[in-house]
C-alpha cells in the first residue's frame, strides 16, 4: 500500500493557509495528510478532497477562526443565512480532522443569530481531539433535511444537493454553544466528548434557556445522534435551564448512554418543540446516565432503555448501519 502524501502547511510555509494547503494537494482520492503548523488561521476554508486528513499540533495552538453571521446583509439584499456562515466546511467522504480548534466568533447571539463553526458534510468523517466553538448552531451535521420550513431557509452551498446519508464520528472533542449547537441529519457518534453550554447573549439577565441538540434524523435511518460516555456541562449557567435536545424534524433520534449530566440540565430533560404529533416518531432515550441532570422526572415521551436495548448501541453496529 502506498504511503499517504504529506504536506507541511501553515505559517512559515508556501501554503500558509488551510485553503492554500487543500489546493496544493494532488488530485484524486489517494490518502493525503496536511500537517498544519501552530497558529491562528483567520479564514473560511473548505476541504473538498476525499481521504484527506488535517492535523494540528494541539487544539489549543492550532485554531481556524472566522466570524460570519446569519443576520448579515449581503450585496443582493438578502441575509447571509445559517448555511453560508461556516468557518470550516468539509465536502467529501473519508475526511479526518485532529487536534484543531474550529471557531465562529460572531457575537452576541441576539444580534448575529445562527453562526456555524463547522459544517460537517461527508460520509466516514472522523473528528478527534478537536474543539468546536460557537453559540447558536456551532456544529451542523449534514445533510440538510429534505425540505425547508421557510423560503430560502437552506440557502447556501448544498441547498440543491442530493441528501446523502452519512456517518460522523467525534472522539474526545469539546463542543460549545447555547442553542441547537449540535444539529442536523447525520448519523453521528460522540464518544468521550465534552458538550458544554455557554451563554452567548450580550444581556445575560434571566431567564436563560438553551438546547444542546436539534436532530433532523431522516425517516427510517437507524441511528441519529449517539452520545457515549460524554459529559454535559455548563459554564456560568444556572441550574435546571437547559434541554438536552429538541426535534428539528419529526423523526429525530438522540440517545445518551453512560453520560454525566450537570445541574444545568432541566428535570424533564428534553423538549418536543411543541410537536406532540412527533411523540410517536422521534426517539429520545437514556441509559446509565449520572449526575444532577440525570435525576429529574423525564418528559413522558422520553424512553428509558433497558440494558439489552443499550447493548445494541455499539460502534460496530453504528458503522454498519449505512454500509
Helices and strands as residue ranges (DSSP letters): E 5-9, H 18-23, E 32-36, E 39-42, E 45-47, E 52-56, E 62-66, G 82-84, E 88-90, E 96-98, E 101-104, H 109-112, E 118-120, E 125-128, E 131-133, E 139-141, E 167-171, E 174-177, E 179-184, E 187-191, E 194-197, E 210-215, E 225-228, E 231-234, E 242-246, E 253-257, E 260-261, E 270-271, G 276-280, E 283-287, G 292-294, E 303-304, H 307-311, H 315-320
